[in-house]
Amino acid sequence: MHDIRAIRENPAAFDAALSRRGLPAASPEILALDADRRAKIAAAETAQAEQNRASKEVGAAKARGDDAEFERLRAIVADKKAEIARLTSEAAEEDDRLRDMLMRIPNLPLDEVPFGHDEDGNVEVRRWGTPRQFNFAPVEHFEIPGVKPGMDFETAAKLSGSRFVVLKGAVIRVHRALAQFMLDTHITDHGLTEMWTPVLVKDEAMYGTNQLPKFAEDSYQTTNGWWLIPTSEVTLTNTVAGELLDEATLPIRMTAHTQCFRSEAGSSGKDTTGMLRQHQFEKVEMVTICTPESALAEHERMTKCAEAILEKLGLPYRTIVLCTGDMGFGSQKTHDLEVWLPGQNRFREISSCSTCGTFQARRMNARYRPAGGKPEFLATLNGSGLAVGRCLIAVLENGQQVDGSVDLPAVLHPYLGGKTKITPEGQLA
């Protein structure tokens, strides 16, 4: 959420930053509502002072037997009481409207973020690995003979409908191995603290990480009001909601492996084959809580943590900076990692690492106290480390062989009991 004081102090800068996202100026409407709200608060305070003054004079008029003055002052007290109630109620309504308005406006991009209208404006910053040269035509993951026995879309459709999959046998073992490998790497090599969190959360948690109010249709809600998390960014980030932390405890770097749920609203017709875009999937998430001054350095660190997973798996990738027209709602700056998928002959997103500045912390009222200073809002960051299903796809497609088998990355062998490949028949060997 945005700082209303910052908008008051420099509305032109606020609108200029929104324009870089392709959005119209918002400060005139915000400031008009804010001014009216503050005017009503001031009027209520003035009325309260007048009521207090009249209340004191009522007793004096009664004591001296001045009935006319007594009745006049009592009428003033009653009128002011009603006026205060009306003004306070109207100010509260406008405060709610202002808060809702501010919550629906996306974060402001940093000046260093490239300007662009859509994904065509994204900028590649580095690339790692060389896509393998196949001596046969590589196919997509679900077409690999050794994978087909372990990837059942028909049964999933019978159980749940489209955009679900049942994994079994060798394929699910590789999937599980990938998640365990990611966690172990982040914990041991990168110093992240492993967490296990609920996948059902209250409204407040979804508001805190900007899934609500604007993106309700992107998530699933139960009949008793809980939300299924779209990512454990929601739970990990909200662990500090409402807290006042000591600066000495920062940064806090966390990771979690959870089920994630997304309605995929607006994605009709996109990636309808295979398991690239699912309603239910698993992800190893990274979240960092830190001071605003250290956020950009932490963003680079988080991106490197995600890149390290791909490099250890030997998967070619590229890192791009999202432009202003393609970045997420809560982000100030985002790095996307795109892994090479030979079956599609293109790079596809496998991780997004974003720094949000104080945007989410304001929504959650999450603060820290600098040594000897006043409380300030924290900075929050989140990133995929990685999306497990998409990583599985990349491992399968990059490791496919002409006979229908799949060679598996060496770092996974210890997690698979020393097995090194999926045979053409779908067995680990």
C-alpha positions in Angstrom: 0.0 0.0 0.0 1.1 3.5 -0.7 2.1 6.2 1.8 -0.5 8.9 1.7 2.0 11.4 3.1 4.3 10.8 0.2 1.5 11.3 -2.3 0.6 14.6 -0.6 4.2 15.8 -0.7 4.9 14.9 -4.3 1.8 14.0 -6.3 3.5 14.7 -9.6 6.2 12.0 -8.9 3.5 9.5 -7.8 1.6 10.0 -11.1 4.8 9.9 -13.2 5.7 6.5 -11.7 2.2 5.2 -12.4 2.4 6.5 -16.0 5.5 4.3 -16.4 3.2 1.4 -15.6 0.8 2.6 -18.3 -1.7 3.9 -15.7 -3.5 7.2 -15.5 -2.8 9.8 -12.9 -4.4 8.9 -9.5 -3.3 11.6 -7.2 -6.2 14.1 -8.0 -8.8 11.6 -6.9 -6.8 10.4 -3.9 -5.9 13.9 -2.7 -9.5 15.1 -3.1 -10.8 12.2 -1.0 -8.0 12.7 1.5 -8.7 16.4 1.8 -12.4 15.9 2.4 -11.7 13.1 5.0 -9.2 15.4 6.9 -11.6 18.3 6.7 -14.3 16.2 8.3 -11.9 15.0 11.0 -11.0 18.6 11.7 -14.6 19.7 11.8 -15.4 16.9 14.2 -12.6 18.1 16.5 -13.9 21.6 16.4 -17.4 20.4 17.2 -16.1 18.4 20.0 -14.4 21.5 21.5 -17.6 23.4 21.2 -19.6 20.6 22.8 -17.1 20.5 25.7 -17.3 24.2 26.2 -21.2 24.3 26.1 -21.3 21.3 28.5 -19.2 23.2 31.0 -21.5 26.3 30.7 -24.7 24.2 31.1 -24.0 23.6 34.8 -23.3 27.3 35.5 -26.6 28.4 33.8 -28.5 25.8 35.8 -26.8 27.0 39.1 -27.8 30.6 38.5 -31.3 29.7 37.6 -31.1 31.0 34.0 -33.5 28.5 32.4 -33.4 30.0 29.0 -29.6 29.9 28.8 -29.7 26.4 30.2 -32.0 25.2 27.5 -30.0 27.0 24.7 -26.8 25.4 25.9 -28.3 22.0 26.2 -29.6 22.2 22.7 -26.1 23.1 21.5 -24.6 20.1 23.3 -27.2 17.8 21.7 -26.7 19.4 18.2 -22.9 19.1 18.5 -23.1 15.5 19.7 -25.1 14.6 16.6 -22.8 16.6 14.3 -19.7 14.9 15.8 -21.3 11.4 15.2 -22.2 12.3 11.6 -18.8 13.8 10.8 -16.9 10.9 12.5 -19.0 8.3 10.5 -18.5 10.1 7.2 -14.7 10.5 7.9 -14.5 6.7 8.7 -16.4 5.8 5.5 -14.0 8.0 3.5 -11.0 6.5 5.3 -12.2 3.1 4.2 -12.7 4.3 0.7 -9.2 5.8 0.6 -7.6 2.7 2.0 -9.4 0.6 -0.6 -8.3 3.0 -3.3 -4.7 2.9 -2.2 -4.8 -0.9 -2.0 -5.9 -1.2 -5.6 -3.0 0.8 -7.0 0.1 -1.2 -7.8 3.6 -0.6 -6.4 5.7 2.1 -8.1 8.6 0.8 -10.2 12.1 1.8 -9.3 13.7 4.3 -11.7 16.1 1.6 -12.9 13.4 -0.6 -14.2 13.2 -0.5 -18.0 10.1 1.1 -19.5 7.9 -1.1 -21.6 4.3 -1.9 -22.4 4.4 -5.7 -22.2 6.8 -8.6 -22.2 8.5 -7.3 -25.4 10.0 -4.6 -23.2 11.8 -7.0 -20.9 15.6 -6.8 -20.9 17.9 -9.9 -20.7 20.7 -9.2 -18.3 22.6 -12.6 -18.4 22.5 -16.1 -19.7 23.9 -19.3 -18.4 24.5 -22.6 -20.2 24.2 -23.7 -23.8 21.1 -25.4 -25.1 21.9 -29.0 -26.0 22.1 -29.9 -29.7 19.9 -32.9 -30.3 20.5 -35.5 -33.0 16.8 -36.0 -33.1 13.7 -33.8 -32.8 13.1 -33.3 -29.1 9.5 -33.5 -27.9 7.6 -31.9 -25.0 7.6 -33.5 -21.6 4.3 -35.3 -21.9 5.3 -36.9 -25.3 8.5 -38.5 -24.0 8.0 -42.3 -24.0 9.6 -42.9 -20.7 7.5 -40.1 -19.1 4.1 -41.1 -20.4 3.5 -44.0 -17.9 4.1 -41.6 -15.0 2.1 -38.6 -16.1 -1.7 -39.3 -16.2 -3.9 -36.4 -17.4 -6.9 -38.6 -18.1 -7.3 -39.8 -14.5 -6.7 -36.3 -13.2 -9.5 -35.0 -15.5 -11.8 -37.6 -14.2 -11.0 -36.6 -10.6 -10.8 -32.9 -10.9 -11.2 -31.6 -14.5 -8.7 -29.8 -16.7 -5.3 -28.4 -15.6 -4.6 -31.2 -13.2 -2.3 -34.2 -13.4 -1.7 -37.4 -11.6 2.1 -38.2 -11.3 3.3 -41.7 -10.4 6.2 -44.1 -10.5 9.5 -42.7 -11.6 8.2 -39.3 -12.5 6.8 -38.5 -9.1 10.0 -39.7 -7.5 12.0 -37.2 -9.6 9.5 -34.5 -8.7 9.9 -35.3 -5.0 13.7 -35.4 -5.4 13.7 -32.0 -7.0 11.8 -30.4 -4.1 14.1 -32.0 -1.6 17.2 -31.0 -3.5 16.0 -27.4 -3.7 15.3 -27.2 0.0 18.6 -28.8 1.0 20.5 -26.4 -1.3 18.7 -23.3 0.1 19.2 -24.4 3.7 22.7 -25.7 3.5 24.3 -23.5 0.8 22.2 -20.3 1.0 21.5 -20.1 4.7 17.7 -19.9 4.4 15.5 -21.1 7.3 13.1 -23.8 6.4 9.5 -23.2 7.3 6.3 -25.3 7.1 3.2 -23.2 6.9 -0.6 -23.6 6.3 -2.1 -23.6 2.9 -5.3 -22.1 4.1 -5.2 -18.4 5.2 -7.5 -15.6 6.4 -8.5 -12.5 4.4 -5.9 -10.5 6.2 -3.0 -12.6 5.0 -4.2 -12.2 1.3 -4.6 -8.5 1.8 -1.1 -8.3 3.3 0.6 -9.7 0.2 -1.7 -7.9 -2.3 -3.7 -10.8 -3.5 -6.8 -9.0 -2.2 -8.8 -7.0 -3.0 -7.9 -6.7 -6.7 -7.1 -10.3 -7.6 -9.7 -12.4 -5.7 -10.6 -14.2 -8.9 -7.1 -15.6 -9.2 -7.4 -17.6 -6.0 -9.7 -20.2 -4.5 -11.8 -19.5 -1.4 -13.5 -22.1 0.8 -17.1 -21.9 1.9 -16.0 -20.9 5.4 -13.9 -18.0 4.2 -10.4 -19.4 4.1 -8.2 -18.9 1.0 -6.0 -21.5 -0.6 -2.6 -19.9 -1.0 -1.4 -19.2 -4.5 2.2 -19.3 -3.1 3.8 -19.6 0.3 4.9 -15.9 -0.2 1.5 -15.3 1.5 2.3 -17.2 4.7 6.0 -16.6 4.9 5.7 -12.8 4.5 2.7 -12.6 6.8 4.7 -14.2 9.7 5.8 -10.6 10.5 2.4 -9.0 10.1 1.7 -6.6 12.9 5.1 -7.1 14.4 7.8 -4.6 15.5 11.2 -6.2 15.0 14.6 -5.2 16.3 16.9 -4.3 13.4 19.5 -6.7 14.9 17.2 -9.6 13.9 17.3 -8.7 10.2 17.6 -9.9 7.5 15.2 -12.8 7.9 15.6 -15.3 5.0 13.0 -18.1 4.8 12.1 -21.0 2.4 9.2 -23.3 2.3 7.9 -26.2 0.1 4.2 -26.1 -0.3 1.2 -27.0 -2.4 0.0 -23.9 -4.3 -3.4 -23.2 -5.9 -4.3 -20.8 -8.7 -7.5 -20.4 -10.7 -5.5 -19.3 -13.7 -8.2 -16.8 -14.4 -7.6 -15.1 -17.8 -5.4 -17.9 -19.1 -8.0 -19.7 -21.1 -6.4 -21.4 -24.1 -2.8 -20.9 -22.8 -0.6 -24.0 -22.2 -3.6 -26.3 -22.2 -1.4 -29.4 -22.9 1.0 -30.9 -20.4 1.6 -29.7 -16.9 3.1 -26.3 -17.5 0.1 -24.4 -16.2 -1.8 -26.2 -13.4 -4.5 -25.3 -10.8 -2.5 -27.2 -8.2 1.2 -27.3 -8.1 4.2 -27.3 -5.8 6.8 -24.6 -5.3 9.8 -24.0 -3.1 9.4 -20.3 -2.2 12.0 -17.8 -0.8 11.0 -14.8 1.3 13.3 -12.2 2.8 12.4 -9.6 5.4 15.0 -6.8 5.7 15.6 -3.0 5.9 14.6 -0.9 2.9 18.3 0.1 2.5 19.4 -3.5 2.0 16.5 -4.6 -0.2 18.3 -4.3 -3.6 21.3 -6.2 -2.4 19.0 -8.9 -1.0 17.2 -9.0 -4.4 20.4 -9.8 -6.2 21.2 -12.4 -3.5 17.8 -14.1 -3.9 18.1 -14.1 -7.6 21.5 -15.8 -7.3 20.0 -18.5 -5.0 17.4 -19.3 -7.7 20.0 -19.3 -10.4 22.2 -21.7 -8.4 19.5 -24.4 -8.5 19.3 -24.3 -12.3 23.1 -24.3 -12.6 23.5 -27.3 -10.3 20.8 -29.1 -12.4 22.7 -28.2 -15.6 19.7 -26.4 -17.1 20.4 -23.5 -19.5 18.5 -20.3 -18.5 18.4 -16.6 -18.9 17.8 -13.9 -16.4 15.7 -10.9 -17.5 14.5 -7.7 -15.8 10.8 -7.2 -16.3 9.8 -3.9 -17.8 7.3 -1.6 -16.1 4.4 -3.0 -18.2 5.0 -6.6 -17.3 6.0 -6.6 -13.7 3.7 -7.8 -10.9 1.3 -5.7 -8.9 3.3 -5.6 -5.7 6.8 -5.4 -7.2 9.3 -2.5 -7.4 11.6 -4.6 -9.5 11.5 -8.2 -10.7 14.0 -10.6 -12.2 12.5 -13.5 -14.1 14.5 -16.7 -14.7 13.5 -18.5 -17.9 14.7 -22.1 -18.4 15.3 -23.6 -21.8 12.6 -26.1 -22.9 13.8 -27.9 -26.0 10.4 -29.5 -26.6 9.0 -25.9 -27.1 12.3 -24.6 -28.5 12.1 -21.6 -26.3 12.8 -20.2 -22.8 9.9 -20.3 -20.3 9.5 -18.7 -16.9 10.5 -20.9 -13.9 11.1 -18.2 -11.2 10.2 -14.6 -10.4 12.2 -12.8 -7.8 10.8 -9.5 -6.7 11.6 -6.7 -4.3 8.5 -5.0 -3.0 10.1 -2.3 -0.8 7.7 -1.3 2.0 4.6 -1.8 -0.1 3.5 -5.1 1.6 4.8 -4.1 5.0 2.5 -1.1 5.0 -0.5 -3.4 4.3 0.6 -5.7 7.1 1.8 -3.0 9.5 5.1 -4.8 9.7 7.8 -2.6 11.2 11.3 -2.6 12.7 13.1 -0.4 15.1 16.5 0.9 14.0 19.0 1.2 16.9 18.1 4.3 18.7 15.5 5.3 16.2 11.7 5.4 15.6 9.8 2.4 14.1 10.0 2.2 10.3 8.3 -0.1 7.8 10.2 -3.3 6.7 11.0 -4.3 3.2 9.8 -7.6 1.8 11.1 -9.8 -1.1 9.8 -13.0 -2.6 11.0 -15.4 -5.2 10.5 -18.9 -6.5 13.3 -21.2 -5.7 12.0 -22.9 -7.9 8.5 -24.0 -9.3 8.9 -27.7 -8.8 6.6 -28.8 -11.7 8.2 -26.5 -14.2 11.6 -27.7 -13.1 10.5 -31.3 -13.6 9.5 -30.4 -17.1 12.9 -28.8 -17.8 14.8 -31.8 -16.4 12.7 -34.2 -18.5 12.9 -32.3 -21.7 16.6 -31.5 -21.5 17.5 -35.0 -20.5 15.4 -36.9 -23.1 17.2 -39.4 -25.3 16.5 -40.8 -28.7 15.3 -44.1 -27.3 12.7 -42.4 -25.2 14.6 -42.6 -21.9 15.6 -39.6 -19.8 19.1 -39.0 -18.3 18.8 -37.3 -14.9 21.0 -34.6 -13.4 23.9 -35.9 -11.2 22.8 -33.8 -8.2 19.5 -35.8 -8.1 21.1 -39.3 -8.1 21.6 -39.4 -4.3 17.9 -38.5 -3.8 16.9 -41.4 -6.1 18.9 -44.2 -4.5 21.7 -43.9 -7.0 19.4 -44.2 -10.0 20.5 -42.1 -12.9 17.8 -42.3 -15.6 14.2 -43.1 -16.5 14.0 -46.0 -18.9 11.9 -45.9 -22.1 9.4 -48.1 -20.2 9.1 -45.5 -17.4 11.3 -47.1 -14.7 14.1 -45.7 -12.7 17.4 -47.3 -13.5 
